[in-house]
């Protein structure tokens, strides 16, 4: 949607400012939607329904030698929707605007996560758009909940020592990936490009593990500055969902594990005796006068998985329910921006 605001002066000189709506979707698609029957079609339908301009995919696999980027482009085109994409692995990008170039900024190695980067030309404004799917091992959010974060076996006791949790967290490669993103984004900022990141970080936010909820969701008293979101904040990046909804008590924004009614509990509960609801999927952006955040929402089924049950605890979260088939065990995140020229 294109709007114009005209600023006119006495000398009849006018400067016209153009503003468009830019919708960003972060979407873990759970092995390309293959775990859920007709899951790929569910991915296509939700992209169309959200009317997203930029999409960051996690869990791109290119199964059986089929290029996922080509597959999704063809499926959308068949329904009258034109996008751009290029081949990638583990993470992927989809854009309604031309892709100038695309690179594997942090290539996937032995399934330890990845970040794919594209330069998108949006009507003359260039955006450095990043899609992340970070290392799933040493997933330290499970330690206070009494489970190992690499084997998901139950521990003899819960771990609440913050130093121990942070040490385990840093044994993953998530920090390497985020540091690579931050360093690259700094170069792109110097070139005048806008910066947007969407990713399944497999790590919670320091904004969500605070004093006020330390006894909720099996945090078991732990208050912790999770390394990667805290580092992003220190570098000036903004968490789109927390910018709109800063209170994690009223708006926890859980994205995992999602209550997908099409999937048996055995495939959804990794720590069946714990409450491991958390927000691990994010959209981050770097502030710029040309980019104004307008809204952010969660996309996915109502409810979550907790203690091996489907729970429908009511929150004030802004949640858009799926049209029909929800293709994943995550919920997705949407952010809407006003982009000025």
N, C-alpha and C positions, 0 to 999 in steps of 0.2 A: 504494500500500500504506500503510495508516494504522496507526500504532502509538501506544500511550499509556503514559506512565510516570507513576505517581501518587506524589506526595510527601505523606505524612501526618505530622501532628504530634500531640503529646500532647493538645492541646485539641480533637482530632478534626477540625480544619479541614484540608481537603485542597486542594492545588493540582494540577491535572492539566495536564501538558505533552503536547501533540500533536506528533507528528513524521510527516511524509510524505516519500516519495522523490520527488525532482524531477529528471527527466532532460532535458537540453538537447542539442539536435542542431544543429550548424552544417553547412550543406549547400550547396555550390556545385552547382547543378543543370544547368549548361552549356546555356544557351539553352532552359530548361524541359525538358531531356531530348530535344530534337528532333534532336540530332546522332547519337544512338545509336538504332538501330531498337528500338521499344517502350520507349524511355527513360522516357517519362512513367510507364508502368506500373512501371518499376523504381524510380522515386522513391516512388510509392505503397507498393510492397511493402517498401521499406527503412524508411519511416516506421512502418509497422505492426510490422515485425519488431523495431525498436529500442524500440518502446513509448515514444517520446519525448513529453514533455509540452509542451515549447517548442521550436520549430524556427525557425532563422534561414536564410532562402533568399538566395542570390546568383544573379543572372542571370534575374530575372523579366522577361519581355518582353511578355506579353499579345498574342501573335501573332494576326493576323487579327481583331483586335477582341474576342478571347475573354479574358475576365477570368480570369487564372490562379488567383486566390484562390477564385473560385466553382468553377472546374474541379477544383481539388484537393480542395475540400470535398465536392463531389458524388461524386468517385471514392472517397474514404475512407468516406463515408456508405454507399455501395453495398456496402462490405465490412464494415459494422457498426461503424465508428469515427467518433465525433463530435468535431469540432474547431471552432474559431472562427478566422475570418480576415477581413480587409478588403482592398479593392483597393489596389494599390501598384504602383510601377514600379522596376525594376532590383533592388531588395531587397524581401523580403517576410517576413511573420511568420505562423506558425501556432501556435495555442495550444489545449490541451485545456481551458483555463479561460477564462472570459469576458474579452473585451477591453473595457476601460472606455473607452479612446480610443486613436486611432492617428494619427500625424502623420508627414509627410516631414520629419524633422529636418534632414537635409542632402539636398535634392532633387537628383536627377540632372540634369546639364546637359552636353550634348554628350559624353555617355558618360565623364564624368570622375569617376564613382563616386557613391555615395549612402549614406545611413543612414536607415533607417525605424525609428521608435520606437513602442512600444505600452505602455500601462499595463495590466497583467494583474492581475486579482483572483483570487488563489489562496486560496480559503476564508477570505477576510477580510484576507489579507496582500497588499499591492500591490507588484508587481514592475515596475520600469521595464526593459523588455526591448528591446534594440537589435539590428538586423540591418545589418551593413555589407558593402558591396562597393566597395572603394576604387579610386581611379584606377589604371588599368593602364598608363598611359604613364609615361615616365621611370622605368621599372622598373629601378632601378640595380643590382639583384642580378645583372644580366647583364654589367655592365661588367668585373668581375674575370674573367669567363668569356669575354671577348673578343667580346661582341656588344652592339650598340646596344639600349638598353632601350625604344625607341619604334618603331624600324623592324625590329628583329631581324636587321639585316644584320651580317655579320661585320666586326669592326673590324680595322684594320691591326695593332694590338697590344692586349694586355690592359691594363686600367686598374686599378692597385692603389693609387693615391694616395687615401687616405681622404678628404681634403678635396674632391677632385674628385668622388668617389662621392657624398659627402653633398650637395654642391652640386646635382648632377644629381637626386638623390633629392628635394630640396626644390623642384625645378622642377615636380614633380607637385602634385596637389591633395590628396594623402593626408593631409598634415599639417593642412590646413584642416578636413577631415572629422573627424579625431581630436580636434582642438581643440574643434570644435563639440560632439562627444560628451562630452568631459570637462567642458565648461562646463555643459551640460545636466544631466549626471549629478550635478554638485554641487548643483544646485537640487533634484533629486529626492531626493538623500540628506538634505537639510535637511527634506524633507517626510516622512521616515521610510520611504521606499521602498527596496527592495532593487534592486541594479543588476547586470544581466547583459548582456554583449555577445557576439555571435557574428558573425564576419565573415571573408570572404576579403579580406585586407588588401593583397595584391599587393606585400608587402614582408616581408622576413624578420624574425627576432627577434635582438636583441643577445645573447640567451642562447644562441644557436646559432652565432654567428660569434666564436669565442673562441680564445685562444692554443692550446688543446689540439687543435683541429681546423683550424688555419689552413692546413694543407697537404692537406686533404681536400676532396672535392666541388668542385674547381676554385675554392676560395677564394683560391688562389695567394698565400698569406701574409697575406691581409687579416684583420685583427681590427677589428671596427667596432661602435660603438653605434648600431644602426639607430634612427632618430629616434623612430618612433611607439611601438614597444614600450618603449623606454627612457623616453619621456615618460609612458606609462601606468604603468610601474613607479614612477616618481618621484611620481606622484599617488596611489599606494597600491593600484592595481589588480593583481590576480593572474592569471597565465597558468595556466589549469587544467591543461593537459597538463604544463607544466614544474613545477608544484607537485607532481604525482604522480611525474613522472620527470625529475629535475633534471639528469641527465647526458646531454648531446647526443651523446656518443660511443656509449653503449650504446643510447640511445633517441633517435635523430635525429628521429623523428616526421614524416618527409617526407609532405607532402600534395600536392605537385605537382612534376613531371608524373607522374600515376599510370599504371601499366601496365594500361590498359583493354584486355583481349584482344579486345573487339568493335570496336575502332577501329584503322585503319591507322596505322603509325608516322608517316606524313607529316602527320597531324593532331595528333599528340601532341608532336613534337619541334620546339620553337621555336628552339633553338640546337643544331643537330644534331651539331656537333663538340665540344660541351662537356658537362660533367656539371653540370647545373643543378638537381639535386634540392634541394629546400628545403621548409621549413615556413612556409607563408604563410597558413594557415587557422587561426583561433584561437577560443577561448572565454575571455573575461576576465570577472572578477567583482570586486565590491568587498567586502572582508571585513565580515562582520556576524555577531554571535553567533547570529542566527537561521538563518544559511546556512552549512552545513558541507560542504566538498568531500569526497566519498567516493572517487571514482574518475574516471578519464578514459581514453578509448581512441580509436584511429583506426579509422574504418570505411572499407573499400575493398579493392580487389584487392591481393594480395601482389605486391610488386615495383614498380619504377618505370621511368622512361625516362632513360637516360644515354647520351650519345654515339650517339644514334640507334639504340639497342638496348634491348630489354626486359631489365632486370637484376633478379635475384632475390637480391641480397645479403642475408644473414641479419642481422637486428638483434634486440634484445630488446624491440622495440616491441610494445605490446599492440594487435593488429590484429584486427578482426572482419571476416572475409571476406564478400562479398556473397552473398545468397541465389541469385541467378541473373543478372539483367541489371544491370550497373553502368552508370548513366546519364551519367557525367561523366568529365572528364579530371583531376578533383581527387579526393582522398580527403576524407572528412568527419571531423569531430571530435565526440565525445560526452563529456559530463561529467555525472556523477551527484552530486546534492547531497542532504543531509538538510535539510529545511526545518522549523524549529521554530515553534510558535505559543505 
